Each structure stands twice: as structure tokens, then as C-alpha cells.
């Protein structure tokens, strides 16, 4: 894949919102939405004249077959009957290349009203308002074609990033869902408008992203893209969901400038980097990869993420523990080591915990034997949110609890810690610090201030 590092783009693109649930009040639809794609296989055959009473957006009729990832259970004849009926009433009709490009269908739907869906290979000689291509290498296709009547993307959650980049490679349309991001890889409407600032586009010289097993609803794109906009940086930040990091990294490492890496890919990130910071090497885990003149360098920002929110609190002499021995836990332990503490490592999996403790030269206690009353600074670094990973009722008031986990609701651990009168640092406080540090390492610029309190009001989870 060719280098991104200048990705020219038109000034704007058209936003098409897909209706996958019964519609609400379309009269409040943002002006940025130029089209509504009615997924009739999901919501039924809605009356377009009723819809047009509420919106001036173009109406696109789509009846996806099961072969195309839809829920239409009837045969081809039934689909064609419904498509022909829709052709008399909708502005645009989506045709599936494998079954719908018959003489009768092409006569009924003229080129300026066709949206053709191709899967894999595309025969673009047939006239259409828009060709939609689902393919494994969409960006290469778009770069090669340079056509505004073609958009291409990967399917599934892993494909969101390609949907977001397609308009910057000439595609004039960006698809989204009315609600939240979906399993098909489409971003939600609010995400597209607020996190990625569509329909306005700008040239991209630096492409960044966040990589994990499910980062489609991550807040990182909103924070980074807002900062780029405020500072006038030619940069763009996208989410990349992938279960396997190495093959994905090999396919994008010549395209991206920096990557935030979340669990479970942190250890692999160190292995794939050309070099590593002292903290990343010591933790054997990195949550940031940055491309520079000497290749990819791995960083671990977890140490500063733990220490910075504790600034002003006396740490000397405290007995500390870190619960969770993954990449985040090992990074947190290194932060405490920088502060002169020697935390005990705690983990449910004894073998993994013992290896992490040995790596750092620290003591280890299995989770079933861990008693928080013996510690006055505990860092929680597992993914547990809705139940207590350990009991805090015996911890002395004034002890410190740092919970790296955050979400749409306060975690059970931080709620219990506040009731106990502990000094609580939650995952939002840590997130603000780490995002700012990563932004500086990626761009060389200071990130405009972000308030943790404002983030807590956002209902999404990373």
C-alpha cells in the first residue's frame, strides 16, 4: 500500500444515513445528511412519500439479500418485484451486481438512479450514480481508480477505518447509521459528524489510529481529531478493530504515522517495533507506536498515566499493589517504581502473574490470597467493571485507589472506594493524561486541554 502521507481530498462529501430501525422524527435530521438509505430488509417497505414530508434528503431503497449480508429471505423473483416497485417511488435504488443487473432491471432503473453493490471484484463499465464495492483492499482500489462515482470499504467491524478514509481518496459518499456504530463497520451518525467532522474534509499528511479487538466506539478519535482541528494540523485519527495485530500492522505500517494500541495487542506491539523506549522494553508492552526517521518506535505511557493524577499526593512510604499483570498493569507498576515504590503484583492467573513480577523484579500474590487491607495504594488494571475484583471495605480511609478501567457508568470498584472514603483516581483521569502524552509523542505538539469531567458525561466505552 502506498504512503498516505499526503492524502488529498475534495472539500466535502455527501453523508448518507442508513435507516436500519423504524424511523423517528426525521424533521430534526442534521442538514449535513444528504441522503437516507432505507434498508427495507430490516425496516420493511416504508412509504417514501411519508418520508419526504419530513426530509429533503434523497431516498435510497436497499433490499439486501442474505448473500449480501441482508435479511431478505425470499427468492430473486420476490426481490426483483419489490425493487421494481421501489423504482417507481424512490430517488435511487440499490442493485446487487450478482443478481440484479438484468436487462429488465437496468431498463427500469436508469443510470442516474442506480446504486450498484459489488462484492469482491467490480465491473465498473455499467453506468451508475454510485458503485459501492466491498473488498479486502479498498484503499488500493480507490487510489488506482481515482473516481468519484466509486466508494469501497472492508466489510465488518474491521472496515470502519476504510469507510472513513474512502472520501479522502475521491469517493464522494460516506455512509453511516442513524444510531450507534454497527457490526457492518458503519459509524454512527453522531460519530461521523462530531468525531470525524464530516462532511467537511481536509488533506491528510499524518494518519493515526487506535488498534484493538473492538475500538469502534472509542473516544480517542473524537479527542485527537478535535485537537487537530483546533491546532490546524493536517492529520486524521481512525479506529481499527482487529483480532490479530501482526498481519494488520504489516498491511498498514507504510500508511500510518502512529498507532495507539490497546489490550490484547500491547506485548505484540513491542515485538513489531524497530525500537522501544526504556519503559516499553522493561514492561514488555507498548500502548503507542510512532513512525520516525528510524522506523517504528514503541512507547508505554501507562507509567505517566498512573503518576500524573497522583501529583501532589505524598507517595513515599506507601505499601502499593497492582491488580492485573497485563500490559497496563506492568506499565502501572513501572510508574510506581519511578516514584520509589515497590508494588506487589496481583493476578488471577498465577503463572502469568509470576512471570510479570519476575520480569519487573517484584513480589507476586495470587488474587485469591490478596488482602487489600494491607495496602494503602492499589492500582486496578484488569477489564472488570461491573463487579468488585477485590474487596475494599477493609482499606483505611485516605488510602489511594487507582482504577484504570472506565466506561459509561462508574465502575463497581470506584463506587465502593468512594463510599469507603478512599482517594479515588478513575480511568477517565488516567485517559486524559495518557491521550495528551500520546498526542505529544505522535505530533510533536501539545494537546489542547481536555477535561476528564466532560468525558465522564459521554456514554460510550473504549
Steps between C-alpha positions, in 0.01 A plus 500: 500500500642838407594764756212716620694771613318748277145392444336769287125530524211708370362756741184306584321171442137390520385331822249219457332371817373141491161434655528159670226553761152655475548875446435762763464871430693558178418869503787546748750335271822705480538702180825313435304184411450504124347155464308234691549136407193299603603142579169339405625156602521639856220758526257388227371690200448848642290751308751744346235770467454499878877523546522790255253696711768507772826539307644641181775236494514261205344160569687182408322164502710201604375142535811302594493130429648253748795457263573872539468494880130592505191334639284459194395136517301484175620396157639709216158543341356650817796736533465613140129563545567720802791676332288582195225635724754714685643629171173684438510677836854543632771736374765227484483118505787276607565205269715202593745423221473121531125477443342833404680623187240351264375677190158556658644646820746725318217630279288577808779671692694749282871562575448824696272314742713185547717413795678174416639279775803291403663239720866423432556586136319788331402541136476876491406533134130510585370852554394586854464794734724314745691172500541354851777239515558268796858379469800392707724782373275801450760775531719355228196482272396859568852634449526315170158607368481859619127508420236691691224257402667211688529437872665193648548356848572187697198328649437436868627693805856499364387710206398821676837664442481434126150655486639811667798528265314427175369858457857628531594282203236639267178324605226762527281312749541396866246255644398489866222368722237717666590353840818343633775337298391163366660159449526577128767760570285808439559779751206660676369831369612695809844339475537594135401863559671565835792257530608512134358843405321391184387616248792744501828344383857616508829375361671245724877487537506302826269203554456363852278235654408287798531120469324238711252215488204743505570873484205604281358716781828631639513863611858540377402606145279778637776631728777484242302632204365790706857589596622479139219734399579749777873501420455495122695176458461300174430178691219247538435233767295184437407182691626162382337189643701183445534169688854446367744787514805380308339444156306824533811695599696359208227616261478856636844589635587691181174694517473610864721738698402385849280247679352485847493132599259352754463155656573227400753626245745686728767231529487431128546872433844489663598199291399671175675832569847579371594647839341557839516755780650393832156467661351304209796260494491453876122442506519279189192689385423816304183700457645729234691451176642803319671503161812713472821529302628173650183299457231412753567570868298354787401705804319423824303796642341301784764609755424870455128420477511365855742751654375830356152485663676432834710816477491684831423186702779369721592154375820430692468214746171368365450129457374453145344223294405467132209267423531374144825400331423575135664781306315773691582343837868462417509860379328622817752309712785674319339834579495411870862385477587844361340648814723287724236239586529124458147380429384143552364351178161325527334285236230236462720289271789401726746403228447819301518712814817335621667557162403869503630545856827326415540721191483808723679356802194531723306277739188315386180399678220298335168685492326247728756578772504878450381702801466872419503600868879457500548768232437873491545544123336253262491525121234295322606406146257229385191537277250424780244783525169389644614289795764539766832342391603509868349623827578858611289529815799427724726764338564798725328829407757722329661210319534541124309299238588541132262326260626494140161373379234745384169485321151640463433448872718528808671169560400290800852542639513881489148524644601276792821697546317833524255354752795384706654849497800406288684743274375377162659556159279354229574391145380829350767692693763256373364516143538879483865479604587216264323649198688828550836322529430285194390806301832671578702193402303457176482859379768694687231744618336556837139383503243767592365436852238226540281484811447155652164620638373566147602152387309336784176632351560314174320167502741310277763251607840415360 
